[in-house]
Amino acid sequence: MQITTIGIDLAKDVFQIHGVDGQGKIVLRKQLRRGQMASFFVNLPACLIGMEACGSAHYWARKLQEQGHVVRLMAPQFVKPYVKTNKHDAADAEAICEAVRRPNMRFVPIKNVEQQAILSVHRVRQGLIKARTAQANQIRGLLSEFGLVLPKGIRVVYQRVPALLDQTGDELPGLFRELVLRLLAHLKDLDRQVSELEQQINAWHRSNALSQKLEKIPGIGPMTASALVASVGDAKSFSNGRQLAAWLGLVPKQHATGGKTNLLGISKRGDTYLRTLLIHGGRAVIRSAEQKPPHANSWLARILARRHKNVVTVALANRNARIVWALLAHDREFHADYAPA
């Protein structure tokens, strides 16, 4: 019988394969080593292949698509309900095969090499920023043990620590002074690496037309625009702007029972990094509006007049996400005075 659907449980070395025919009957259960994957699927007739969106999933999705197969990636939490027995590779592959055949299943867009590369730069930059903040806090904490208290802010550490060490003279042991200077040099090195990665992101942004298009939206800069273009991929995979906003976790969580619906706080699902960038961009727009009040009849002025600015920040991030979908899905340009027909 011909195999129509295959579920693959991805791993580092040992992959579990589960295949069914058009009637859903099991026709294939096989375990493959990493080196056997390409040769096995290149000799297989084109079929639907499902995988969880985990490590190396986008790589294998591209490889299998090149061989003529239709590949679908799914979030692991959508696959878990289809696991019938105990947790093992064969049961996971069977659950993936079952889930990918569901007509209402939600799939993850497959990223190309360029998108993965720029997202890697974003992730490394994010990690370096966390390390830089931790290093500054460690320096501040060590100095406080000797009665030297610094205000908040990384720039304050750069500016005041050398002078502070000079002022103390011989009050601090030489070993401790050398340690603080070593940590300060490490902090400066982390800051230099963050700046270099930001320059790479800005260069990619200037070379990408879609990213430059999104930059015109108030509250979206080169960092947010490049991350959105690389993460969203094909915006037409979302039916509308609300689906994209829900994918980013910017829509209210719903709790409905007995015909009564309660809207709670935002769901906070999806990519935390993208959601954070959009919300920080919304804060920047609101801060600018406080310094230079917007037009009284504008959407932002009306909502600021009746809601707390933290609520308005999330609402603005939600609105920007929907605008991003409209620009990418319909190939439009942003116009601040745009009004729907």
Disulfide bonds with the S-S distance in Angstrom:
none
